[in-house]
Amino acid sequence: MYRIFLLSLLLVGGTLLPAPATAQSPSNATSFLQVIEMRIRVAHAPMYAAPRRNAEVVRTLAWNERLLALAQVGAFYRVVHPEGGPQGYILSTQLQSAHHPLQAEAMPEAVRRDLRFVGARFDLLGGVAIPYRSSSFADGYRPGASVGARLSFPLGGPIGLTARMAYRQFGRGRSGALIPPLRAVDVRGRDLSLLAGALGLDLTLFRGHILAFVAAVDGGVYHARVDDAVPPRQNPFRRATAWTWGGTASFQASARLAHGVRLFVEPSYEVIRAEPSWLHMVPARMGLSLER
């Protein structure tokens, strides 16, 4: 009887004891990963597919771009964008903590120059030229067609040299409002035509990845041709053909369409020497800009 009682106590006690801990295998263990938010230290930093310089470049990163650094492998960090996207490896010397982002004065000169000016470009433009202010011109001619081309080349920093060719033609009629309705624009009239060649300077006010703003001034030679049917009082040059000079100031706002291609709009103000006063017009153009 006592033996049965002792055996029962041992069995009950054994069930109350805690089970011994089972060691986790390496495959079941959850590793803790410390994530550090970093920023790119230099411009055009390559993100490699593997931690070596000869690996495939997954993406080329920009100045001060944010990344999450997941782990370090030798001289490289394995990184990923906070919003998701491709992972890769970048040199640890090109990373800096996002809590102390790089200031503008630390920006490499190549990046600053790339942000400040558009660079060499070729513009093809077309639009409308609106006669303005001069009574013999504004009251005697309708808004007409304007086409042209421009080549710009950087001189240093945001300053560039620009060369422009432009052709404009006008038909007789009252100009009317500064912003005329489309029916008031005469694209076929050739009572007065102007061919211009000008040199000048442009100043890149801002250039980002998408938008760019450029101001330009130029001056040069104009060749005017007036139809024989135009009455003398409506001929601002007093002759059928004439050589004269003038200049223009313009502002160009462009948006990036693809690598090296931008779409732009460009309002401007132009003055041309005539007899006895100056011709004033407001050309409004849009076109494509091809960058180097």
C-alpha positions in Angstrom: 0.0 0.0 0.0 2.8 2.4 0.9 4.7 1.6 -2.2 1.6 2.4 -4.4 1.2 5.7 -2.5 4.8 6.8 -3.0 4.7 5.9 -6.6 1.6 8.0 -7.1 3.3 11.0 -5.4 6.3 10.7 -7.7 4.1 10.6 -10.8 2.1 13.7 -9.8 5.2 15.6 -8.8 6.8 14.8 -12.1 3.9 16.4 -14.0 4.2 19.6 -12.0 7.9 20.2 -12.7 8.7 22.7 -15.6 9.9 21.1 -18.8 13.6 21.6 -19.6 14.3 24.4 -22.1 14.9 23.2 -25.7 17.9 24.8 -27.4 16.9 26.8 -30.6 18.6 25.8 -33.7 20.4 28.5 -35.7 17.7 28.2 -38.4 14.9 29.0 -36.0 16.7 31.9 -34.2 15.5 35.4 -35.1 18.4 37.8 -35.6 18.1 41.4 -34.4 18.9 43.9 -37.2 19.8 47.5 -36.4 18.6 49.9 -39.1 20.4 53.3 -39.4 19.1 56.1 -41.5 21.9 57.6 -43.7 22.4 60.1 -46.5 24.6 60.0 -49.5 27.8 61.9 -49.0 28.9 62.4 -52.6 27.1 62.9 -55.9 26.4 60.1 -58.4 27.3 57.4 -55.9 26.8 53.9 -57.4 24.7 51.3 -55.6 26.3 47.9 -56.4 24.5 44.6 -56.6 27.2 43.0 -54.5 29.8 44.3 -52.0 32.5 44.9 -54.6 33.4 47.7 -57.1 33.1 45.5 -60.2 29.6 44.4 -59.4 26.6 45.5 -61.5 25.3 49.0 -60.6 21.7 48.7 -59.5 21.1 52.5 -59.3 23.1 55.7 -59.3 22.2 57.8 -56.2 22.0 61.6 -56.0 23.3 64.2 -53.5 22.0 63.9 -49.9 19.6 61.1 -50.9 18.2 59.2 -47.9 18.9 55.5 -47.4 18.5 52.8 -44.7 21.7 51.1 -43.8 21.0 47.5 -42.9 24.4 45.8 -42.4 28.0 46.3 -43.0 30.1 44.0 -45.2 33.7 45.0 -45.2 34.0 48.5 -46.7 30.4 48.4 -47.9 27.0 48.9 -46.4 23.9 47.0 -47.5 21.3 49.7 -48.0 17.7 50.2 -49.1 15.5 53.2 -49.7 13.0 54.1 -46.9 10.1 53.9 -49.4 11.2 50.5 -50.7 12.9 49.8 -54.0 16.1 48.1 -55.0 18.6 47.1 -52.4 22.3 47.2 -52.9 25.7 48.0 -51.5 27.5 51.3 -51.2 30.9 52.3 -49.9 30.7 53.2 -46.2 32.8 56.4 -46.9 29.9 57.7 -49.0 27.4 57.6 -46.1 26.6 60.0 -43.3 24.0 60.0 -40.6 20.7 61.6 -41.6 20.5 63.3 -38.2 23.4 65.5 -39.4 22.7 66.0 -43.1 25.3 67.5 -45.3 25.1 71.3 -45.7 25.2 73.2 -49.0 28.8 74.2 -48.5 29.8 70.6 -48.4 28.3 69.9 -51.8 30.9 69.0 -54.4 31.5 71.6 -57.1 30.4 69.3 -59.9 27.0 68.8 -58.2 26.6 72.6 -57.5 27.5 73.4 -61.1 25.0 70.7 -62.4 22.2 72.3 -60.3 23.0 75.9 -61.3 23.1 75.8 -65.1 21.5 73.9 -67.9 24.7 73.5 -70.0 25.1 73.5 -73.7 21.7 73.3 -75.4 19.9 73.7 -78.7 16.4 75.2 -78.7 13.8 74.9 -81.4 10.9 77.3 -80.8 7.7 78.6 -82.3 4.9 80.8 -81.2 3.2 84.2 -81.7 4.7 87.7 -81.8 2.2 90.4 -80.7 2.8 94.1 -81.8 2.8 96.4 -78.8 3.0 100.2 -78.0 4.3 101.6 -81.3 1.2 103.3 -82.9 2.3 102.7 -86.6 3.0 99.0 -85.7 0.5 98.0 -83.1 -2.4 99.7 -84.8 -1.4 98.6 -88.3 -0.5 94.9 -87.9 -2.1 91.8 -86.4 -0.2 89.2 -84.2 1.8 86.9 -86.4 3.8 83.7 -86.5 7.3 83.5 -84.9 9.8 80.6 -85.3 13.4 80.4 -84.4 16.4 78.4 -83.0 18.9 79.1 -80.3 22.3 77.7 -79.4 23.6 78.2 -75.9 26.9 77.3 -74.4 28.0 77.8 -70.7 30.8 80.2 -70.1 31.2 79.7 -66.3 28.9 78.9 -63.5 25.3 79.9 -64.4 26.4 82.3 -67.2 26.2 81.2 -70.8 26.7 82.6 -74.3 23.6 82.4 -76.6 23.2 82.8 -80.3 19.7 83.2 -81.8 18.1 83.1 -85.3 14.4 84.2 -85.6 11.8 84.8 -88.3 8.5 86.7 -87.8 5.8 87.7 -90.3 2.8 90.0 -89.8 -0.3 90.8 -91.8 -2.1 94.1 -91.7 -4.9 94.7 -89.3 -5.5 96.1 -85.8 -3.5 94.3 -83.1 -6.0 94.7 -80.3 -5.5 93.2 -76.8 -2.1 92.2 -75.5 -3.4 88.6 -75.1 -5.4 88.2 -78.4 -7.9 85.5 -79.2 -6.7 82.8 -81.5 -8.8 84.1 -84.4 -6.8 87.4 -84.2 -3.5 85.7 -85.0 -2.5 85.8 -88.6 0.0 83.1 -89.5 -0.2 83.6 -93.2 0.1 87.4 -93.6 3.5 88.5 -95.0 3.0 92.3 -95.3 5.9 92.7 -92.9 8.5 90.1 -92.2 11.6 90.3 -89.9 14.7 88.0 -89.9 17.0 88.4 -86.9 20.4 87.2 -85.9 21.5 88.0 -82.3 24.1 87.2 -79.7 23.7 87.6 -76.0 24.0 86.1 -72.5 21.8 83.8 -70.5 21.6 83.3 -66.7 20.3 80.0 -65.2 18.3 81.1 -62.2 17.4 77.5 -61.1 17.9 74.0 -62.3 16.4 71.0 -60.6 15.8 67.4 -61.8 12.4 68.4 -63.3 12.2 72.2 -63.6 14.7 74.9 -64.9 14.4 78.7 -65.2 16.7 80.7 -67.5 16.7 84.4 -68.3 18.4 85.8 -71.4 19.2 89.1 -73.1 20.6 89.5 -76.6 21.0 92.0 -79.4 21.8 91.9 -83.1 21.0 92.7 -86.7 17.5 92.6 -88.3 16.5 92.5 -91.9 13.0 93.8 -92.6 10.9 93.4 -95.7 7.7 95.3 -96.3 5.2 94.4 -99.1 4.8 97.0 -101.9 1.1 97.1 -101.3 1.5 98.5 -97.7 0.7 102.2 -97.6 3.7 104.4 -96.6 2.1 105.5 -93.4 1.9 101.8 -92.3 5.5 101.1 -93.2 7.6 101.7 -90.1 10.8 101.4 -92.1 9.8 103.8 -94.9 11.4 101.4 -97.4 10.6 98.0 -99.0 13.7 96.4 -97.4 15.9 97.7 -94.6 18.7 96.6 -92.3 18.4 97.7 -88.6 19.2 96.5 -85.1 17.4 95.6 -81.9 17.3 93.3 -79.0 15.2 91.1 -76.7 14.9 90.0 -73.1 13.3 86.6 -72.3 12.4 84.2 -69.5 12.3 80.5 -70.2 10.7 77.9 -67.9 11.3 74.3 -68.9 10.2 70.9 -67.7 12.3 67.7 -68.2 10.6 65.2 -70.6 13.5 62.7 -70.9 17.2 62.6 -70.5 18.6 65.6 -72.4 15.1 66.7 -73.6 13.0 69.6 -72.1 9.8 71.2 -73.0 9.7 75.0 -72.4 7.6 78.1 -72.6 9.2 81.5 -73.1 7.6 84.9 -72.9 9.9 87.8 -74.0 9.9 91.5 -74.9 11.6 92.8 -78.1 12.4 96.2 -79.5 13.6 97.0 -83.0 14.9 100.3 -84.4 12.6 101.8 -87.1 11.7 105.3 -88.4 11.0 107.5 -86.6 10.5 105.3 -83.5 11.1 101.8 -82.2 8.9 98.8 -82.8 7.8 97.0 -79.7 6.5 93.4 -79.7 5.8 90.6 -77.2 6.8 87.2 -78.6 5.4 84.2 -76.7 7.0 80.9 -77.7 7.2 77.3 -76.7 9.4 74.5 -78.0 11.9 71.7 -77.3 15.4 72.1 -75.7 18.0 69.5 -76.4 20.7 69.5 -73.7 24.2 68.0 -73.8 
